[in-house]
Amino acid sequence: MNILLTGGAGYIGSHVVFSLLDNGHKVTVIDNLSTGHKKILPKKINFFDCNINEKYKIKEILQSSNFDILMHFAGFIKVEESVSNPKKYFENNTDNAISLFETCLENNLNNIIFSSTAAVYGNPKENKPISENELLKPLNPYGESKMRTENYLLKNKKKINSIILRYFNVAGADNQLRTGLLSDAATHLIKIISEVAVGKRKKICIYGNDYTTTDGTAIRDYIHVSDLADIHVKTSEYLLQNRESNIFNCGYGRGYSVLDVINKANNITNGKIKFEISNRRPGDAEKLVSDVEKINKHLKWKPKYNNLKTIIHSSINWEKKIYEENL
């Protein structure tokens, strides 16, 4: 396969780049490096530094090669920031994405894999895993911006073959430590725990312990980033074979509370993870756990790293590497 991938210098995008290369595919990356890092990308790819809304540049790239699929990762992902600056999120995550898709269509590329989020579900009332048919009620502009882009793809099914992948909480790092999460303002729980583990931070802040969960802290479904990367490879094959649109949840179907994750990390680090309780953050859901029946059925996908300890351990190993190498 010949893949055009936006946001490839980011956390998830870079893992997908390596996974595609590992499976013998050709990759071209577009990234404006506003949040991405070129240094975590392999050398044997084509790389273009540009924004997804630069129609003329995108057109040139599309006409330079016969791409099979566009994988679109380029987007802003911080919930708190989206609440304080919604315009930024709607302009980039929705308007720029649609501009990119339309440029692709104009240049005969109509197979698209879209990086979406479980944030589109909001805070479902029923205490059960969330299926792809759940009513969408995002709690924040981040989730709303992704939902609007999903809606564009769904409305254009006759012109676009698209797979919408709704990520639950992505964590961990490549087991060869070729890439991982680089961020000076991390909002990912396991990333912050890893920074505490290596001494980069003193403690972690738990945002709210008054949820109606077993221990009062919010519950999430954590998926290892390498399993998520594998999903993208399998999804590409599925899309090219079936040429039909679909939506898949990307998770393991099991939830862990914030305290569950901290306790597991303390088992690994011999109690290095200190924490304090703070107020809830606006836009945070209480519980998000995926129903993964659909993706298992359609893709026949089986995770390789479905273990919370494995996820945390890989994240801490990556954090040690970048701390020691000052990446």
Secondary structure in CASP SS format (residue, H / E / C, confidence):
PFRMAT SS
TARGET T0000
AUTHOR 0000-0000-0000
METHOD secondary structure of the structure
MODEL  1
M C 1.00
N E 1.00
I E 1.00
L E 1.00
L E 1.00
T E 1.00
G C 1.00
G C 1.00
A C 1.00
G C 1.00
Y H 1.00
I H 1.00
G H 1.00
S H 1.00
H H 1.00
V H 1.00
V H 1.00
F H 1.00
S H 1.00
L H 1.00
L H 1.00
D H 1.00
N C 1.00
G C 1.00
H C 1.00
K E 1.00
V E 1.00
T E 1.00
V E 1.00
I E 1.00
D C 1.00
N C 1.00
L C 1.00
S C 1.00
T C 1.00
G C 1.00
H C 1.00
K H 1.00
K H 1.00
I H 1.00
L C 1.00
P C 1.00
K C 1.00
K C 1.00
I C 1.00
N E 1.00
F E 1.00
F E 1.00
D C 1.00
C C 1.00
N C 1.00
I C 1.00
N C 1.00
E C 1.00
K H 1.00
Y H 1.00
K H 1.00
I H 1.00
K H 1.00
E H 1.00
I H 1.00
L H 1.00
Q H 1.00
S H 1.00
S C 1.00
N C 1.00
F C 1.00
D C 1.00
I E 1.00
L E 1.00
M E 1.00
H E 1.00
F C 1.00
A C 1.00
G C 1.00
F C 1.00
I C 1.00
K C 1.00
V H 1.00
E H 1.00
E H 1.00
S H 1.00
V H 1.00
S H 1.00
N C 1.00
P H 1.00
K H 1.00
K H 1.00
Y H 1.00
F H 1.00
E H 1.00
N H 1.00
N H 1.00
T H 1.00
D H 1.00
N H 1.00
A H 1.00
I H 1.00
S H 1.00
L H 1.00
F H 1.00
E H 1.00
T H 1.00
C H 1.00
L H 1.00
E H 1.00
N C 1.00
N C 1.00
L C 1.00
N C 1.00
N E 1.00
I E 1.00
I E 1.00
F E 1.00
S E 1.00
S E 1.00
T E 1.00
A H 1.00
A H 1.00
V H 1.00
Y H 1.00
G C 1.00
N C 1.00
P C 1.00
K C 1.00
E C 1.00
N C 1.00
K C 1.00
P C 1.00
I E 1.00
S C 1.00
E C 1.00
N C 1.00
E C 1.00
L C 1.00
L C 1.00
K C 1.00
P C 1.00
L C 1.00
N C 1.00
P H 1.00
Y H 1.00
G H 1.00
E H 1.00
S H 1.00
K H 1.00
M H 1.00
R H 1.00
T H 1.00
E H 1.00
N H 1.00
Y H 1.00
L H 1.00
L H 1.00
K H 1.00
N C 1.00
K C 1.00
K C 1.00
K C 1.00
I C 1.00
N E 1.00
S E 1.00
I E 1.00
I E 1.00
L E 1.00
R E 1.00
Y E 1.00
F C 1.00
N E 1.00
V E 1.00
A E 1.00
G C 1.00
A C 1.00
D C 1.00
N C 1.00
Q C 1.00
L C 1.00
R C 1.00
T C 1.00
G C 1.00
L C 1.00
L C 1.00
S C 1.00
D C 1.00
A C 1.00
A C 1.00
T C 1.00
H C 1.00
L H 1.00
I H 1.00
K H 1.00
I H 1.00
I H 1.00
S H 1.00
E H 1.00
V H 1.00
A H 1.00
V C 1.00
G C 1.00
K C 1.00
R C 1.00
K C 1.00
K C 1.00
I E 1.00
C E 1.00
I E 1.00
Y E 1.00
G C 1.00
N C 1.00
D C 1.00
Y C 1.00
T C 1.00
T C 1.00
T C 1.00
D C 1.00
G C 1.00
T C 1.00
A C 1.00
I E 1.00
R E 1.00
D C 1.00
Y E 1.00
I E 1.00
H E 1.00
V H 1.00
S H 1.00
D H 1.00
L H 1.00
A H 1.00
D H 1.00
I H 1.00
H H 1.00
V H 1.00
K H 1.00
T H 1.00
S H 1.00
E H 1.00
Y H 1.00
L H 1.00
L H 1.00
Q H 1.00
N H 1.00
R C 1.00
E C 1.00
S C 1.00
N E 1.00
I E 1.00
F E 1.00
N E 1.00
C E 1.00
G C 1.00
Y C 1.00
G C 1.00
R C 1.00
G C 1.00
Y E 1.00
S E 1.00
V H 1.00
L H 1.00
D H 1.00
V H 1.00
I H 1.00
N H 1.00
K H 1.00
A H 1.00
N H 1.00
N H 1.00
I H 1.00
T H 1.00
N C 1.00
G C 1.00
K C 1.00
I C 1.00
K C 1.00
F E 1.00
E E 1.00
I E 1.00
S E 1.00
N C 1.00
R C 1.00
R C 1.00
P C 1.00
G C 1.00
D C 1.00
A C 1.00
E C 1.00
K E 1.00
L E 1.00
V C 1.00
S E 1.00
D C 1.00
V C 1.00
E H 1.00
K H 1.00
I H 1.00
N H 1.00
K H 1.00
H H 1.00
L H 1.00
K C 1.00
W C 1.00
K C 1.00
P C 1.00
K C 1.00
Y C 1.00
N C 1.00
N C 1.00
L H 1.00
K H 1.00
T H 1.00
I H 1.00
I H 1.00
H H 1.00
S H 1.00
S H 1.00
I H 1.00
N H 1.00
W H 1.00
E H 1.00
K H 1.00
K H 1.00
I H 1.00
Y H 1.00
E H 1.00
E H 1.00
N C 1.00
L C 1.00
END
